[in-house]
Amino acid sequence: MERFYWWDRESDLEHSQASETARESTQAPGMSTGPDSGLAPGKGQAAELIRRSKEAKGFAYCPYSKFRVGAALLTSAGKVFTGCNVENASSNLGICAERAAIQKAVSEGHLNFEAIAIASDLKDQFIFPCGACRQVMREFGTDWVVYLSAPDGTYKEMTVENLLPMSFGPDDLKKSKVTEDN
């Protein structure tokens, strides 16, 4: 199911600031409130993830394509991991923003995801993940949310299943197989 939204930056910023204040007041001493700290689910989730994905886009290393992409991934534990695309002169050795964020999360022990937001510089259109990124997302489930953003603040909300229907995943490896004897 596709849903289209208009991001009201001012309302979401107010909501985000109010949420941040509430989190700070209930936090244990010494807990981080930095950019990789938890994100409370709710109305401001999409806007905050999109904001962080746009921030991550600023770190993109793309001297060849000049195509900057950023991603912000929300784990089930409420932690946010960001990533950006990193190109290489040997073009097949680069990595996309979505996979960078997922690999950061996995390398720190997070395997369950709630949502990911993706941002780019594409004018007047949404950014979609490439096939490789869709397959990597699929490795970690089909029912988590993907926010596809446009520079004007609009976004589409989809699921991994919407982006990669009839996909191959970990469960397929557990199914019975034909043997050479049969």
C-alpha positions as a printed NumPy array, in Angstrom:
array([[  0.   ,   0.   ,   0.   ],
       [  1.374,   3.395,  -1.031],
       [  0.604,   6.484,   1.   ],
       [  1.531,  10.036,   0.056],
       [  2.226,  12.703,   2.652],
       [  3.139,  16.324,   2.785],
       [  5.735,  17.056,   5.42 ],
       [  4.842,  20.173,   7.384],
       [  8.343,  21.013,   8.565],
       [  7.305,  23.547,  11.207],
       [  4.717,  21.26 ,  12.86 ],
       [  7.041,  18.295,  12.833],
       [  9.94 ,  20.33 ,  14.192],
       [  7.745,  21.525,  17.051],
       [  6.631,  17.931,  17.695],
       [ 10.214,  16.683,  17.443],
       [ 11.468,  19.345,  19.876],
       [  8.665,  18.54 ,  22.312],
       [  9.482,  14.821,  22.071],
       [ 13.179,  15.53 ,  22.624],
       [ 12.388,  17.613,  25.713],
       [ 10.162,  14.832,  27.052],
       [ 12.867,  12.203,  26.424],
       [ 15.531,  14.359,  28.097],
       [ 13.396,  14.812,  31.197],
       [ 12.836,  11.054,  31.603],
       [ 16.354,   9.954,  30.716],
       [ 18.731,   8.332,  33.138],
       [ 21.834,  10.398,  33.918],
       [ 24.553,  10.027,  31.316],
       [ 22.261,   8.726,  28.544],
       [ 22.954,  10.118,  25.098],
       [ 20.525,  12.389,  23.273],
       [ 22.819,  12.748,  20.238],
       [ 22.031,  11.967,  16.621],
       [ 22.337,   8.189,  17.068],
       [ 20.208,   7.985,  20.205],
       [ 16.683,   6.563,  20.305],
       [ 13.704,   7.865,  18.385],
       [ 10.263,   7.618,  19.894],
       [  7.633,   6.248,  17.517],
       [  4.795,   8.55 ,  16.606],
       [  3.755,  11.438,  14.42 ],
       [  7.236,  12.926,  14.104],
       [  8.967,   9.634,  13.252],
       [  8.864,  10.074,   9.471],
       [  9.936,  13.703,   9.618],
       [ 12.802,  12.973,  12.011],
       [ 14.068,  10.034,   9.958],
       [ 13.857,  12.109,   6.774],
       [ 15.738,  14.947,   8.489],
       [ 18.469,  12.547,   9.563],
       [ 18.66 ,  10.99 ,   6.101],
       [ 19.134,  14.463,   4.602],
       [ 21.881,  15.123,   7.161],
       [ 23.59 ,  11.847,   6.24 ],
       [ 23.363,  12.782,   2.559],
       [ 25.749,  15.635,   3.336],
       [ 28.506,  13.105,   4.062],
       [ 28.136,  11.227,   0.765],
       [ 31.382,  10.504,  -1.069],
       [ 30.339,  10.52 ,  -4.714],
       [ 33.058,  12.144,  -6.852],
       [ 32.072,  10.108,  -9.945],
       [ 28.281,  10.205, -10.115],
       [ 27.73 ,  13.392,  -8.063],
       [ 24.549,  11.616,  -6.875],
       [ 24.285,  12.086,  -3.097],
       [ 22.071,   9.74 ,  -1.077],
       [ 21.52 ,   9.508,   2.671],
       [ 19.578,   7.021,   4.782],
       [ 18.381,   6.864,   8.382],
       [ 17.415,   3.461,   9.783],
       [ 15.265,   3.012,  12.902],
       [ 15.78 ,  -0.244,  14.804],
       [ 13.104,  -1.974,  16.857],
       [ 15.112,  -0.912,  19.912],
       [ 14.564,   2.74 ,  18.951],
       [ 18.149,   3.438,  17.862],
       [ 18.843,   5.326,  14.628],
       [ 21.737,   4.481,  12.306],
       [ 22.591,   6.696,   9.349],
       [ 24.467,   5.946,   6.167],
       [ 25.501,   7.614,   2.934],
       [ 26.67 ,   6.368,  -0.418],
       [ 30.415,   5.872,  -0.789],
       [ 31.766,   5.487,  -4.316],
       [ 35.017,   3.943,  -5.442],
       [ 37.067,   4.306,  -8.63 ],
       [ 36.379,   0.591,  -9.133],
       [ 32.659,   1.265,  -9.424],
       [ 31.362,  -2.103,  -8.231],
       [ 33.091,  -1.608,  -4.855],
       [ 30.92 ,   1.331,  -3.787],
       [ 28.054,   1.047,  -1.318],
       [ 24.633,   2.657,  -1.202],
       [ 23.354,   4.688,   1.751],
       [ 20.688,   2.148,   2.678],
       [ 23.142,  -0.749,   2.856],
       [ 25.665,   1.389,   4.755],
       [ 23.055,   2.165,   7.446],
       [ 21.93 ,  -1.468,   7.662],
       [ 25.502,  -2.748,   7.919],
       [ 26.279,  -0.223,  10.672],
       [ 23.237,  -1.418,  12.617],
       [ 24.022,  -5.109,  12.122],
       [ 27.659,  -4.575,  13.111],
       [ 26.395,  -3.255,  16.447],
       [ 24.03 ,  -6.179,  17.038],
       [ 20.726,  -4.796,  15.695],
       [ 18.768,  -7.148,  13.421],
       [ 15.166,  -5.9  ,  13.738],
       [ 14.115,  -2.721,  11.973],
       [ 11.037,  -0.492,  12.125],
       [ 11.689,   2.019,   9.331],
       [ 14.215,   3.577,   6.993],
       [ 14.082,   6.993,   5.304],
       [ 15.968,   7.775,   2.109],
       [ 16.88 ,  11.238,   0.791],
       [ 18.587,  12.434,  -2.392],
       [ 18.977,  15.527,  -4.544],
       [ 16.518,  14.324,  -7.202],
       [ 14.429,  17.352,  -8.108],
       [ 10.644,  16.945,  -7.972],
       [ 10.634,  13.186,  -7.444],
       [ 11.014,  10.53 ,  -4.787],
       [ 14.192,   8.501,  -4.335],
       [ 13.784,   4.724,  -4.599],
       [ 16.311,   2.14 ,  -3.395],
       [ 18.197,   0.094,  -5.992],
       [ 17.55 ,  -3.633,  -6.379],
       [ 20.547,  -4.63 ,  -4.251],
       [ 19.356,  -2.405,  -1.379],
       [ 15.827,  -3.802,  -1.644],
       [ 17.211,  -7.338,  -1.341],
       [ 19.365,  -6.399,   1.666],
       [ 16.33 ,  -4.775,   3.321],
       [ 14.334,  -7.947,   2.594],
       [ 16.902, -10.011,   4.512],
       [ 15.546,  -8.37 ,   7.678],
       [ 11.81 ,  -8.699,   6.995],
       [  9.101,  -7.504,   4.678],
       [  6.752,  -5.488,   6.865],
       [  8.927,  -2.575,   7.973],
       [  8.374,   0.937,   6.65 ],
       [ 10.378,   2.693,   3.927],
       [ 10.008,   6.484,   3.629],
       [ 10.891,   7.64 ,   0.109],
       [ 11.441,  11.394,   0.298],
       [ 11.615,  14.249,  -2.176],
       [ 13.504,  17.522,  -1.59 ],
       [ 10.244,  19.491,  -1.25 ],
       [  9.329,  17.593,   1.916],
       [  6.811,  15.163,   0.455],
       [  7.323,  11.467,   0.936],
       [  5.844,   8.097,   0.096],
       [  5.412,   5.504,   2.798],
       [  5.813,   1.943,   1.601],
       [  6.888,  -1.381,   3.058],
       [  9.767,  -3.585,   1.98 ],
       [  7.118,  -5.999,   0.64 ],
       [  5.736,  -3.204,  -1.597],
       [  9.21 ,  -2.5  ,  -2.96 ],
       [ 10.165,  -6.142,  -3.505],
       [  7.063,  -8.317,  -3.965],
       [  7.407, -12.098,  -4.316],
       [ 10.921, -11.868,  -2.925],
       [ 13.511, -14.445,  -1.944],
       [ 14.515, -14.387,   1.707],
       [ 15.96 , -16.366,   4.596],
       [ 12.826, -18.525,   4.959],
       [ 13.267, -19.807,   1.408],
       [ 16.565, -21.424,   2.395],
       [ 14.692, -23.551,   4.953],
       [ 12.245, -25.031,   2.416],
       [ 12.64 , -28.601,   1.203],
       [ 14.758, -29.022,  -1.9  ],
       [ 15.03 , -31.534,  -4.68 ],
       [ 18.009, -33.844,  -4.24 ],
       [ 20.139, -35.28 ,  -7.056],
       [ 18.721, -38.737,  -6.327],
       [ 15.15 , -37.574,  -7.093]])
